[in-house]
């Protein structure tokens, strides 16, 4: 379980989409259960994204955009995990096929 210090240090990397699968999973789990860290995430999101939008004259809904960002991160994490499992399955399939080929060659 991630603590507040670790989570808050990862906020800039989260906002830049630069966390690995485990860091992202731990970060999201912590942010969803810790109001203080979620508030810090909101503040840093406002500074990073909101200020630029204000400078550009664009309107935005900070809370909705942050929730979308977190939701998208969960979806990306799910896809990444699926790809890791698929990769593992393919490695097993290739290893099995090599073993069968070797067994057939030995049998000949």
Backbone bond lengths (Angstrom), bond angles and torsions (degrees), N, CA, C in turn:
res aa  C-N    CA-C-N  psi(-1)  N-CA   C-N-CA  omega(-1)  CA-C   N-CA-C  phi
1 X - - - 1.456 - - 1.526 108.73 -
2 X 1.298 116.53 132.59 1.460 122.86 -178.17 1.528 109.83 -79.27
3 X 1.339 116.49 142.26 1.458 119.81 175.89 1.535 109.80 -94.47
4 X 1.319 115.40 173.27 1.471 120.39 -175.48 1.526 112.73 -62.83
5 X 1.329 117.09 -41.74 1.466 119.31 -179.28 1.527 111.07 -60.34
6 X 1.324 116.03 -45.62 1.463 120.04 -179.42 1.529 110.58 -64.64
7 X 1.326 116.55 -42.66 1.466 120.33 -179.29 1.532 110.83 -63.09
8 X 1.322 116.50 -44.47 1.460 119.44 -177.37 1.526 111.85 -67.81
9 X 1.327 116.92 -31.65 1.465 119.67 176.35 1.526 111.61 -69.01
10 X 1.345 116.98 -25.60 1.464 120.65 -178.20 1.530 113.55 -88.34
11 X 1.316 117.78 -6.61 1.467 119.96 -177.45 1.533 112.05 -56.58
12 X 1.338 120.40 -48.44 1.474 118.43 179.49 1.539 112.33 -60.16
13 X 1.328 116.58 -39.42 1.463 119.38 178.52 1.529 110.90 -66.71
14 X 1.341 117.19 -36.96 1.459 120.19 176.34 1.526 110.09 -62.55
15 X 1.315 116.50 -46.07 1.467 120.23 -178.78 1.527 111.90 -64.53
16 X 1.338 116.82 -26.60 1.466 121.13 176.44 1.527 112.54 -91.79
17 X 1.338 117.06 4.80 1.478 123.26 -177.80 1.529 110.02 54.20
18 X 1.326 115.46 51.95 1.455 120.78 -174.82 1.533 111.96 -126.34
19 X 1.338 117.12 33.44 1.461 121.17 177.67 1.524 109.51 -107.44
20 X 1.340 116.15 144.33 1.464 118.45 174.86 1.536 108.38 -76.58
21 X 1.319 116.11 174.38 1.465 120.73 -173.87 1.523 112.63 -56.66
22 X 1.323 117.69 -47.98 1.460 120.24 -176.84 1.518 111.65 -67.45
23 X 1.330 116.33 -42.69 1.466 119.55 177.80 1.525 110.45 -61.21
24 X 1.334 116.60 -43.11 1.458 120.88 -179.22 1.520 111.04 -63.55
25 X 1.324 117.02 -44.61 1.461 120.62 179.44 1.526 111.14 -61.82
26 X 1.328 116.36 -46.62 1.464 120.32 179.81 1.524 111.30 -65.31
27 X 1.333 116.44 -40.00 1.464 121.55 -179.91 1.526 110.48 -62.68
28 X 1.320 116.80 -49.96 1.475 120.70 -178.60 1.526 110.02 -61.50
29 X 1.326 116.37 -44.08 1.467 119.75 179.75 1.535 110.25 -59.05
30 X 1.320 116.61 -43.64 1.459 119.93 -179.22 1.526 111.22 -67.85
31 X 1.313 117.14 -46.89 1.472 121.37 -177.77 1.527 110.52 -59.77
32 X 1.322 117.02 -38.48 1.460 119.87 -178.68 1.529 112.64 -72.02
33 X 1.327 117.52 -18.65 1.460 119.62 -177.88 1.535 112.99 -109.86
34 X 1.332 118.31 -1.26 1.463 121.07 -175.16 1.527 110.36 -127.13
35 X 1.320 117.18 103.62 1.470 119.67 -178.85 1.531 113.81 -61.36
36 X 1.338 117.09 -33.12 1.463 119.72 -179.73 1.528 111.12 -66.01
37 X 1.317 116.57 -43.89 1.470 119.82 -179.99 1.524 111.06 -71.79
38 X 1.329 116.71 -33.97 1.470 119.10 176.35 1.528 109.30 -64.70
39 X 1.324 116.92 -37.84 1.466 119.93 177.32 1.529 110.42 -64.79
40 X 1.340 116.90 -41.48 1.464 120.25 177.92 1.527 110.52 -63.89
41 X 1.333 116.76 -39.88 1.466 120.96 175.94 1.523 109.80 -60.91
42 X 1.310 116.89 -43.43 1.469 121.70 179.57 1.529 110.62 -60.87
43 X 1.325 116.14 -43.61 1.467 120.53 -179.78 1.530 110.48 -63.32
44 X 1.336 116.10 -47.87 1.466 118.94 -178.72 1.529 111.49 -67.15
45 X 1.333 116.68 -34.09 1.460 120.53 175.87 1.528 109.80 -63.75
46 X 1.325 116.24 -43.26 1.467 120.61 178.22 1.521 110.77 -60.24
47 X 1.330 116.07 -45.40 1.462 119.82 -178.86 1.526 110.47 -63.81
48 X 1.337 116.20 -45.45 1.468 119.87 -175.49 1.528 112.35 -73.41
49 X 1.317 116.97 -48.44 1.469 121.11 -172.68 1.524 111.73 -99.31
50 X 1.320 115.70 -46.09 1.457 120.10 -174.19 1.514 114.23 -63.39
51 X 1.324 116.38 -42.42 1.457 118.89 -179.05 1.526 111.21 -63.99
52 X 1.324 116.67 -39.57 1.469 119.88 178.05 1.524 110.10 -63.05
53 X 1.331 116.02 -41.91 1.466 119.62 179.25 1.527 111.12 -63.03
54 X 1.324 115.48 -40.81 1.461 118.67 179.13 1.528 110.80 -64.50
55 X 1.342 116.15 -42.11 1.457 120.31 178.87 1.521 111.29 -62.10
56 X 1.343 116.15 -36.82 1.462 120.73 -179.99 1.531 111.83 -79.11
57 X 1.328 116.52 -9.40 1.460 119.79 -179.00 1.508 113.52 82.83
58 X 1.330 117.02 10.87 1.464 120.98 179.65 1.526 110.32 -85.75
59 X 1.312 115.61 147.39 1.458 120.12 175.27 1.524 108.55 -94.55
60 X 1.316 115.32 157.13 1.463 119.17 -179.88 1.517 109.61 -159.78
61 X 1.314 114.95 161.20 1.453 122.88 174.69 1.520 106.32 -113.44
62 X 1.313 116.94 98.71 1.458 122.88 -172.99 1.524 112.07 -55.85
63 X 1.312 117.19 -49.71 1.462 119.61 -177.24 1.514 111.67 -61.86
64 X 1.311 117.15 -43.23 1.464 120.31 -179.40 1.528 110.66 -66.41
65 X 1.324 116.96 -43.20 1.468 119.84 -179.68 1.517 111.73 -65.24
66 X 1.325 117.47 -37.30 1.462 120.32 178.18 1.525 110.06 -67.72
67 X 1.321 117.64 -41.20 1.468 120.57 177.29 1.533 110.49 -63.21
68 X 1.325 117.25 -38.25 1.466 121.09 177.03 1.527 109.76 -65.13
69 X 1.335 116.69 -41.79 1.454 120.80 178.09 1.525 111.10 -60.30
70 X 1.334 117.28 -45.20 1.463 121.00 178.23 1.530 111.32 -65.69
71 X 1.307 116.85 -41.09 1.466 120.90 178.64 1.528 110.79 -63.62
72 X 1.315 116.69 -43.76 1.469 120.68 177.71 1.528 111.09 -63.18
73 X 1.327 116.48 -37.67 1.466 120.25 178.35 1.523 110.36 -63.51
74 X 1.328 117.15 -40.89 1.471 120.75 177.40 1.527 110.60 -62.64
75 X 1.325 116.66 -41.58 1.473 120.46 179.19 1.522 110.48 -64.87
76 X 1.341 117.26 -43.96 1.469 120.57 178.32 1.520 110.88 -61.95
77 X 1.317 116.53 -40.28 1.463 120.85 178.41 1.522 110.19 -62.60
78 X 1.309 116.83 -42.75 1.461 120.86 178.63 1.531 110.96 -62.33
79 X 1.320 116.85 -42.67 1.472 121.07 178.79 1.521 109.67 -65.64
80 X 1.333 117.31 -43.85 1.473 120.48 179.25 1.516 110.83 -59.74
81 X 1.336 116.34 -43.85 1.469 119.96 179.49 1.520 110.82 -63.81
82 X 1.314 116.85 -40.14 1.467 120.52 177.77 1.524 110.72 -62.72
83 X 1.326 116.77 -41.21 1.463 120.44 178.77 1.527 111.75 -65.65
84 X 1.320 116.83 -37.15 1.463 120.16 176.76 1.524 109.78 -63.74
85 X 1.333 116.97 -44.33 1.465 120.21 178.48 1.527 111.34 -64.52
86 X 1.319 116.86 -41.15 1.458 120.76 177.52 1.518 110.71 -62.13
87 X 1.311 116.51 -43.71 1.461 121.52 178.27 1.522 110.60 -60.54
88 X 1.322 116.41 -44.49 1.459 121.04 178.59 1.528 110.31 -61.92
89 X 1.318 116.91 -43.43 1.463 121.23 178.28 1.519 112.04 -62.24
90 X 1.323 116.53 -41.18 1.462 120.12 178.53 1.521 111.40 -66.35
91 X 1.334 116.82 -38.21 1.465 119.93 177.30 1.523 110.92 -62.55
92 X 1.322 116.30 -41.05 1.471 120.05 177.90 1.521 110.10 -65.06
93 X 1.330 117.21 -42.13 1.457 120.84 -179.98 1.532 111.04 -62.68
94 X 1.318 117.03 -43.77 1.469 121.02 179.76 1.524 109.92 -65.25
95 X 1.319 117.03 -44.10 1.468 120.13 179.01 1.517 110.61 -62.19
96 X 1.318 117.20 -39.91 1.467 121.23 178.14 1.524 110.79 -64.23
97 X 1.329 116.48 -43.10 1.463 120.07 179.96 1.527 110.54 -64.61
98 X 1.330 117.51 -39.57 1.464 120.84 177.31 1.522 110.84 -63.89
99 X 1.314 116.33 -41.41 1.458 120.25 178.89 1.520 110.73 -63.26
100 X 1.316 116.70 -41.67 1.472 120.59 178.92 1.520 110.05 -64.87
101 X 1.326 117.07 -43.45 1.471 120.45 178.53 1.527 110.60 -61.27
102 X 1.318 117.68 -42.79 1.458 120.79 178.61 1.520 111.18 -64.03
103 X 1.306 117.00 -41.25 1.460 121.17 177.90 1.527 111.06 -63.24
104 X 1.329 116.53 -39.86 1.473 120.39 178.25 1.525 110.88 -67.05
105 X 1.335 116.26 -39.83 1.463 119.21 178.43 1.533 111.27 -65.85
106 X 1.309 115.99 -39.55 1.461 119.97 179.06 1.517 109.64 -66.59
107 X 1.325 117.09 -37.81 1.472 121.42 -178.34 1.522 111.50 -68.39
108 X 1.331 118.05 -25.81 1.451 121.08 -179.30 1.500 107.75 -77.16
